[in-house]
Amino acid sequence: MPADSRGYKRPESVLVVVYTRAGRALMLRRADVPEFWQSITGSMEWSDATPLATAVRELREETGLAMMPADLRDWHTSNRYILFPHWRHKYVPGTIENTEHLYSLELPDELPIVLNPAEHSEYVWTPLADAARLAFSWTNRDALLALQAERGRGGLEP
């Protein structure tokens, strides 16, 4: 951890798209911004060794799903985006961008989710296309659309 970063968030995060074999994605409604629907997201802690470790931790914290690292698919994709100005105070002064690493988790069926009420107020399982329309962030939308397109190429119902 850089010496000047104590008390600040690391400008690196994960996005985990959870979906079923039937093509239904899990979407969570943020408690602090009710119009903001998203897949599982979370900042890397300074002590997190890898983005994959963060993805496993965030999945457990936000949904109650305890998965092994091998259960998640690493898309080997990272997106950089500009942080909203009202959230920049959480980062080392001068930080304006975040790097987000993409993962996904396919489940056989919809599972009950245990939300952390400090982060999310509700969840829904919805078709991938609907989830993409619901997603607040462009990175989340694009990941859902990429997954839908990939499933379509594989002969699966999107």
N, C-alpha and C positions, 0 to 999 in steps of 0.2 A: 504494500500500500504506500503510495507516495506520501511523504511527510505532511504536505499541505492539504491532504484530502480528508483528514479526520473530521468526522461529523458531516461529511458530504456524501451524496450518492455517487456511485460509480456510473459513468455515462455509457454503460453497456448493459444490455438486457436480453431477454429471451421472449419469443412468441411461440406458444405451443397450441397448435390446432388439434383439437380432439374431435374425432368423428367416428361414426359407426360404419360397418360394412355395407349397410343399407344406404349410406350417403347422407346421414343426418349429423350436423355439426353441433357441438355444445357452444352456446353463447352465454356470457355472463353480463349482467347489468351492473355497472359501477354504482356503489352506494353514494359516492360524493358527487357524481355527475350522472344523474339518472338517464339522460339521453345517450349515454356512452355505453354501447354494447361492444363486447370484445371476447376474443378467445383468452386463454390463460396467458398472462404476461407478468413480467417481473424483472426488477433490476438485479444485476449480479451484485453480490456482496463483495467487499474488497477481499474477503477471505476465500471466496469461491474459486476453486482451482480451474474449473472449466465451465463453459456455457451449458454443457450437458448436465453437470451437477446442479446448476441453477434451475434448469428445466425440470428436473426430477423434484427438487425442493418446492418450486412454485406450484407444480401440479398437485402435490400433496397439500400444501398450505391453502390453495384456492378452491380445491374440489374434494379433498379427502381421499383422492385416488393415490394409493401407494404403489408405484411402478418401479421397475428396475431400469437402469439406464438402457439396457438392450431392448426394452419395449418401445423406446422412442426412436423415431426416424430422424436422423440429422439430414436436413436438406442441403447442407453445405452452402447456405445462402445467408448473407448478412445484408441488412439494409441500414443506410444512414439517413436519419431524418433530423429536421430542426426541432428542438424542444420548444414547447409552448412557452412564451415569455413568463407567464404566471407560475411556471414550475421551475424556472432556471435557478431560483434562490436555493434549491435543494442540492445544487451541484457546485463544484469549485468555481469561484468567480471567473467569468470569461468563457465558461463552457456553454456552447449553444447547440451542439449536436449529440445525438445518441447513436450507438451501433446496436442493432437488434439482430439476434441469431434465430433462425427459423427451425422449429422441430414440429413433428406431428405424432399423434398417437391414434392408431386405429383400434377400436373396440368391437367385439362381436355384436354387441347390442347396447342400447341406452342403459346407463347405470344411474342409480340415485346419486346425487351430488350433495356434499356437505359444504355449504358456503361459509366463508369467514364473513360475518355480517359487517365487520369494519371495512371490508373491501367491496363486497357485492351484495345486492339486495334480492336478486332472483336469477334463475337460469332457465334456459329453454333449449330443447333439442329441435333443430329445424333443418330442412333441406339445405345443402351447401349453397345453392344459388340464393336462397332467402337469407342465409347467414352472411353472405357477401354483401347483400344490400343493407343488412342491419349493422355491419361492422363500421365503427366510427373512424378507425385509422385506415389509411390507404395501404399500409403494409399488411394489415390483417385481411383487408378485402382482397388484395392481390394474391395472398397465400391461399385463401379459400377458393378463388377462381382458378388458380394453378392446380390445386388438388382436384377440383371438379373437372377441369380439362384433362388431366392425367387419367382420371377414372373413366372418362368418356373414351379416350384412346384405347384403354384396356378392355373395352367392351362391357364395362360395368355401368349400371344405371347411375347417372349423376345425382 
